[in-house]
Amino acid sequence: MLSRYSEVLRPSAPDWGLMGVFIGLLMLGLVMVYSANLPLPGSEQELSIWRLMRGHPAHLLVGLTVFWILLSIPIDQWERFSAVAFMVGMLLLIIVAGLKLIGGPSFIKDGAVRAIPFGLITLQPAELMKLFALIFAAAYAVRRQERMQSDLLRGLAPIGGLMVLVILLLLYQPDLGSTIVITSTVATVLFLGGMSLRVIVPLVILMTSFFTAMVLLTPWRLDRLLSYLSPCAPDHVQTTGYQLCGALIAFGHGGLFGSGLGTGIAKLGHLPLPHTDFIFAVIGEELGFLGVLCVLLAFAYLIRRAMEIGRASMSQERLFAGLVAQGIAVWIGLQTFIHAGVNTGLLPTKGLTLPFISHGGSSMLAVCMAMGLLVRIDMENRSRIRGTPVHEASGMIRQRQRQRTRQRMGATG
C-alpha cells in the first residue's frame, strides 16, 4: 500500500503529444514574427535579425523558463494563493489607470494606455489578468459551490463586484477585447463550477447588452462595425476598413498553397501590425489555406486536450484543477476564434494576439504560464490513475462522471 500511494504522489511524465503541439506553435510563431518583419529581396532596409525579431526570442525564452518552473509547482498551491494572484493583477491594472490619469499623452500608444514601462521592457497587465482571473474564479467556485446554488446573491455578489471593477479598469485603458475574453472565461468557469442556468442566461444577456451599448455609444467603435460590413468600399478602404481590407487581400493572394515563406507583400505597409494583431493574415498569405488549416487543427487539438484534462480532474474529484484546465481551454479557444475571425472578416476589427504565435512579451508570458498549469494538471491526473489498478480506475471514473451528471442536472433543473 505504501508503494501504491507514493506512486500516486509522484507526478507522471508530460504528455508529449500536447507538448509537441505547444512547442510547434511556439516555433511557428518564431518563424512568422521574423517573416512578418522581413523585407523583400532587394530592399535597402537594414537586415538586423534582432531588429526584425523585435525581441521575440527573448519573450519566448522567458515564457519557456516560467513554463518549466510551473511544472514543479503542485496545482493545489495555486488554489491557496489564487486571491493573492488576483489582487496582484488588480493592482497592476490600477497602476495602468494611474499612468493614464496622471501621465497623460506621454504614456498613450495607439490611442490607449495598456502597459507599464520598466526601462526597455513593458508589462501589459490585462494579459496576466486573463490567467489570474481564471484561477481566482476556479478557486471561488470551489469554496462557494453550495452557496452559489442555494443563495445566488451571497454566492455571486462578491466576485461580481470584483469583476465589475476589473471591467471598469480595462475599459478605461481602453481594452474591449481583453474585457470580453476575461468576462466570458470567468462566467464559463463559474457555470462549470455549479452556477445555475437561471443565473447564467440573464448574465449573458446583460453582458451582451453592455458590450453592444459600448460599441454603439463609442463613435470609433461604431465606425469599425459599419466598415466591417463593407471594408473595401471607397468610404472605408483608406480609413476604418483599411486593416480588414488588407487582410482579405493577403488571404486572396495566398490561395491554396501560399506565396512562400517570407515573400508576402501585405506586410510591406499594406497590413498594419502584421506581427501581432494580423499575423494570421500573414500566415494565410505565405502558407496558404493549407497552412491556416494546420494552425487551426493544432489549436483544436490543444483545446480538446485541455477539456479532456479538465474532465479527468473532475472525475478524480479535483474540482479546482478541472475548472482551471477547462477555463484555459475556453480562454485560448475564444481568443483564437476572435483573432482568426477578425483577420478573415467574420468579426469586426479588434486587436487581440494569436496565442503562442503573435509578438508580445506579456501575451507570451501569460499563455506559457497557462500551459505550465495545464501540463502540470495532466501530469497529476495520470499519476493518480497510475497509482490505482486499471479496472478500479475506470470504474471510479465512470461512477464519478454519473454522479456529477446527476448533480449538474439537479443544479440546473
C-alpha positions in Angstrom: 0.0 0.0 0.0 2.8 2.4 0.8 4.4 2.0 -2.6 1.0 2.5 -4.2 0.4 5.8 -2.5 4.0 7.0 -3.1 3.5 6.3 -6.8 0.3 8.4 -6.8 2.0 11.4 -5.3 4.9 11.4 -7.8 3.9 13.3 -11.0 3.9 11.4 -14.2 5.9 12.5 -17.3 4.3 15.2 -19.6 2.0 14.3 -22.4 4.5 14.6 -25.3 1.7 14.9 -27.9 0.4 18.0 -26.1 4.0 19.3 -25.6 4.7 18.7 -29.3 1.8 20.9 -30.4 2.7 23.6 -27.8 6.3 23.7 -28.9 5.3 23.6 -32.6 3.0 26.6 -32.3 5.8 28.5 -30.5 8.3 27.7 -33.3 5.8 28.7 -35.9 5.4 32.0 -34.1 9.1 32.5 -34.1 9.3 32.0 -37.8 6.2 34.1 -38.6 7.2 37.1 -36.5 10.5 37.1 -38.3 8.8 36.8 -41.7 6.2 39.5 -40.8 9.1 42.0 -40.4 11.3 40.7 -43.3 11.5 43.0 -46.3 11.6 41.5 -49.8 14.9 40.8 -51.5 16.5 43.9 -53.0 15.2 46.2 -50.2 17.7 48.7 -48.9 16.4 48.3 -45.3 19.0 47.2 -42.8 18.6 43.4 -42.2 19.4 43.2 -38.4 18.0 39.9 -37.1 17.3 41.3 -33.6 15.6 44.3 -35.1 13.4 42.1 -37.3 12.5 39.8 -34.5 11.6 42.7 -32.2 12.9 40.8 -29.1 10.5 37.9 -29.7 13.2 35.2 -28.9 13.7 36.9 -25.5 9.9 36.7 -24.9 9.9 33.1 -25.9 12.9 32.3 -23.6 11.2 33.9 -20.6 7.9 32.2 -21.3 9.5 28.7 -21.6 11.5 29.3 -18.4 8.3 30.2 -16.5 6.6 27.2 -18.1 9.2 24.7 -16.8 9.2 26.3 -13.3 5.4 25.9 -13.1 5.7 22.2 -13.9 7.3 21.7 -10.5 4.6 23.5 -8.5 1.6 21.4 -7.3 -1.7 22.8 -8.7 -3.2 22.9 -5.1 -0.7 25.7 -4.3 -2.4 27.9 -6.9 -5.8 27.4 -5.3 -4.3 28.6 -2.0 -2.8 31.7 -3.5 -5.5 32.5 -6.1 -6.7 35.6 -4.2 -3.1 36.9 -4.0 -2.6 36.5 -7.7 -5.9 38.2 -8.5 -5.0 41.1 -6.2 -1.6 41.5 -7.9 -3.4 41.6 -11.3 -5.9 44.2 -9.9 -3.0 46.3 -8.5 -1.3 46.3 -11.9 -4.5 47.4 -13.6 -4.8 50.3 -11.1 -1.2 51.3 -11.9 -2.1 51.4 -15.6 -5.1 53.6 -14.9 -2.9 55.9 -12.8 -0.4 56.2 -15.6 -3.2 57.3 -18.0 -4.7 59.7 -15.5 -1.5 61.3 -14.3 1.0 60.7 -17.1 -1.4 61.6 -19.9 -0.2 61.7 -23.6 3.4 60.5 -22.7 2.1 57.0 -22.0 -0.5 56.8 -24.8 0.2 54.3 -27.6 -2.2 53.7 -30.4 -4.9 55.7 -28.6 -4.7 53.7 -25.3 -2.6 53.2 -22.2 -2.3 49.4 -21.6 1.3 48.8 -20.4 3.6 49.6 -17.5 7.1 50.6 -18.7 10.1 49.1 -17.0 13.0 50.7 -18.8 13.4 48.9 -22.2 10.6 46.5 -21.5 6.9 46.9 -20.8 4.3 44.8 -19.0 0.7 44.6 -20.1 -1.4 43.6 -17.0 -4.5 42.7 -19.0 -2.7 39.7 -20.4 -1.8 38.4 -17.0 -5.2 39.1 -15.7 -6.7 36.6 -18.1 -4.9 33.9 -16.2 -5.2 35.4 -12.7 -9.0 36.0 -13.0 -9.5 32.4 -14.3 -7.6 30.9 -11.4 -9.5 33.1 -8.9 -12.9 32.2 -10.4 -12.0 28.5 -10.2 -11.0 28.7 -6.5 -14.1 30.8 -5.8 -16.3 28.2 -7.4 -14.8 25.5 -5.2 -15.2 27.5 -2.0 -18.7 28.9 -2.7 -20.2 26.0 -4.6 -23.0 25.3 -2.2 -23.7 29.0 -1.7 -23.8 29.6 -5.4 -26.5 27.1 -5.8 -28.6 27.9 -2.7 -28.1 31.6 -2.2 -27.2 33.2 -5.5 -27.0 36.8 -4.2 -24.5 36.0 -1.4 -22.7 33.4 -3.7 -22.1 35.6 -6.7 -22.2 39.2 -5.3 -18.5 39.2 -4.1 -16.9 38.0 -7.3 -19.4 40.0 -9.3 -18.4 43.2 -7.6 -14.7 42.5 -8.2 -15.3 41.7 -11.8 -17.2 45.0 -12.3 -14.1 46.8 -11.0 -11.8 44.8 -13.4 -14.1 45.6 -16.3 -14.1 49.4 -15.5 -10.3 49.4 -15.2 -9.9 47.6 -18.6 -12.4 49.8 -20.4 -10.6 52.9 -19.0 -7.5 51.9 -20.9 -9.5 51.1 -23.2 -9.2 47.4 -24.0 -12.5 45.9 -25.1 -11.0 42.7 -26.5 -9.4 41.7 -23.2 -12.6 42.6 -21.3 -14.6 40.3 -23.5 -12.1 37.4 -23.1 -11.8 37.8 -19.3 -15.5 38.2 -18.5 -16.5 35.3 -20.8 -13.9 33.0 -19.3 -14.8 33.8 -15.7 -18.5 33.4 -16.5 -17.8 30.0 -18.1 -15.7 28.8 -15.1 -18.4 29.8 -12.7 -21.0 28.0 -14.7 -18.9 24.8 -14.9 -18.4 25.2 -11.2 -22.1 25.0 -10.4 -23.7 28.3 -11.3 -27.3 27.7 -12.3 -28.6 28.4 -15.8 -31.2 30.7 -14.2 -28.3 33.0 -13.4 -26.0 32.4 -16.4 -28.7 33.2 -19.0 -29.6 36.6 -17.6 -25.9 37.3 -17.1 -25.1 36.5 -20.7 -27.9 38.8 -21.9 -26.7 41.6 -19.6 -23.1 41.2 -20.8 -24.1 41.1 -24.5 -26.3 44.2 -24.0 -23.5 46.0 -22.2 -20.8 45.3 -24.9 -23.3 46.2 -27.6 -24.0 49.5 -25.9 -20.2 50.1 -25.6 -19.9 49.7 -29.4 -23.0 51.8 -30.3 -22.1 54.7 -27.9 -18.5 54.9 -29.0 -18.2 56.6 -32.4 -14.9 55.0 -33.4 -16.1 51.5 -32.4 -19.3 52.1 -34.3 -17.3 53.1 -37.4 -15.4 49.9 -37.2 -18.6 47.9 -37.0 -20.0 49.7 -40.1 -16.8 49.3 -42.1 -16.8 45.6 -41.2 -19.9 45.2 -43.4 -18.0 46.5 -46.5 -14.3 47.1 -45.6 -13.1 47.7 -49.2 -15.8 50.2 -50.1 -14.4 53.6 -51.2 -15.6 55.3 -48.0 -13.8 52.7 -45.7 -10.8 51.4 -47.6 -8.5 54.2 -46.5 -9.9 54.6 -43.0 -11.7 52.1 -40.7 -11.7 49.3 -43.3 -8.0 49.6 -44.1 -6.8 46.8 -41.9 -9.5 44.3 -42.8 -9.3 45.0 -46.5 -5.5 44.4 -46.4 -6.0 41.1 -44.5 -8.6 39.9 -47.1 -6.2 40.8 -49.9 -3.5 38.8 -48.2 -5.6 35.7 -47.9 -6.6 36.1 -51.6 -3.0 36.4 -52.6 -2.0 33.3 -50.6 -4.5 31.0 -52.2 -4.3 27.3 -51.5 -0.6 26.8 -51.1 0.6 30.3 -50.2 3.0 32.7 -51.9 6.0 31.3 -50.0 7.5 31.9 -46.6 8.9 35.4 -46.4 7.6 36.5 -49.7 4.3 38.0 -48.7 3.6 41.6 -49.8 0.7 42.6 -47.5 3.1 43.2 -44.6 5.0 45.9 -46.7 2.9 48.8 -45.5 -0.4 47.4 -46.6 -1.3 45.5 -43.4 -0.8 47.3 -40.1 0.6 45.3 -37.2 1.4 42.2 -39.2 3.5 40.7 -36.4 0.7 40.9 -33.7 -3.0 41.6 -34.4 -2.9 40.4 -38.1 -0.3 37.7 -38.0 -3.0 35.2 -39.0 -3.3 37.0 -42.3 0.4 36.8 -42.9 0.2 33.0 -42.3 -2.7 32.9 -44.8 -0.7 34.8 -47.5 2.6 33.0 -47.1 1.5 29.4 -46.2 -1.9 29.5 -47.9 -5.1 27.8 -46.9 -3.3 24.5 -46.0 -1.1 26.4 -43.6 -4.1 28.1 -42.0 -5.9 24.8 -41.7 -2.9 23.2 -40.0 -2.7 26.0 -37.5 -6.4 25.8 -36.7 -6.2 22.0 -36.3 -3.3 22.4 -33.9 -5.4 24.8 -31.8 -8.4 22.5 -32.0 -6.2 19.6 -30.7 -4.8 21.7 -27.8 -8.3 22.9 -26.8 -9.8 19.4 -26.9 -6.9 18.0 -24.8 -7.4 20.8 -22.3 -11.1 20.0 -22.0 -10.2 16.3 -21.6 -7.7 17.1 -18.9 -10.3 19.1 -17.1 -12.9 16.3 -17.2 -10.3 13.8 -16.0 -9.5 16.1 -13.0 -13.2 16.4 -12.1 -13.6 12.6 -12.3 -11.0 12.4 -9.6 -12.9 14.9 -7.5 -10.3 17.6 -8.2 -12.7 20.4 -9.0 -10.2 23.3 -8.9 -7.8 21.6 -11.3 -10.6 20.7 -13.6 -12.0 24.2 -13.7 -8.6 25.7 -14.4 -7.9 23.3 -17.3 -11.3 23.9 -18.9 -11.0 27.6 -18.3 -7.7 27.6 -20.1 -9.4 25.8 -23.0 -12.2 28.4 -23.1 -9.7 31.3 -22.9 -7.3 30.0 -25.6 -10.2 28.9 -27.8 -12.1 32.2 -27.5 -9.1 34.4 -28.2 -8.0 32.2 -31.2 -11.6 32.4 -32.6 -11.7 36.2 -32.2 -8.2 36.7 -33.7 -8.9 34.4 -36.7 -12.4 35.9 -37.1 -11.1 39.4 -37.2 -8.4 38.5 -39.7 -10.8 36.7 -42.1 -13.7 39.3 -41.8 -16.0 37.1 -39.8 -15.9 39.6 -36.9 -15.4 43.3 -36.7 -11.8 44.5 -36.3 -10.5 44.2 -32.7 -6.9 43.9 -31.6 -6.1 40.6 -30.0 -3.0 38.5 -30.3 -2.9 34.9 -31.6 -1.8 32.8 -28.6 1.7 31.3 -28.9 2.3 32.9 -32.3 1.9 36.7 -32.2 4.6 39.0 -31.0 4.1 40.3 -27.4 6.0 39.6 -24.3 3.1 39.8 -21.8 0.9 37.7 -24.0 3.7 35.1 -24.4 4.3 35.0 -20.7 0.6 34.5 -19.9 0.0 31.7 -22.3 3.2 29.9 -21.3 2.1 30.1 -17.7 -1.3 28.7 -18.7 0.4 25.8 -20.5 2.6 25.1 -17.5 -0.5 24.8 -15.3 -2.3 22.6 -17.9 0.6 20.2 -18.3 1.1 20.0 -14.5 -2.6 19.2 -14.1 -2.4 16.4 -16.7 0.8 15.0 -15.0 -1.0 14.9 -11.7 -4.1 13.3 -13.2 -2.2 10.4 -14.8 -0.1 9.9 -11.7 -3.2 9.3 -9.6 -4.8 6.9 -12.1 -1.4 5.1 -12.5 -1.4 4.5 -8.7 -4.8 2.7 -8.9 -5.4 -0.7 -10.7 -6.7 -0.1 -14.2 -10.1 -1.8 -13.7 -10.7 0.2 -10.4 -9.7 3.5 -12.0 -12.0 3.1 -15.0 -14.9 2.1 -12.7 -14.2 5.1 -10.4 -14.1 7.5 -13.3 -17.4 6.2 -14.8 -19.1 6.3 -11.3 -17.9 9.9 -10.6 -19.0 11.0 -14.0 -22.5 9.7 -13.5 -22.7 11.3 -10.0 -21.6 14.7 -11.4 -24.1 14.4 -14.3 -26.9 13.8 -11.8 -25.7 16.7 -9.6 -25.5 19.1 -12.6 -29.0 18.1 -13.8 -30.3 18.8 -10.3 -28.5 22.2 -10.1 -29.7 23.4 -13.4 -33.2 22.0 -13.1 
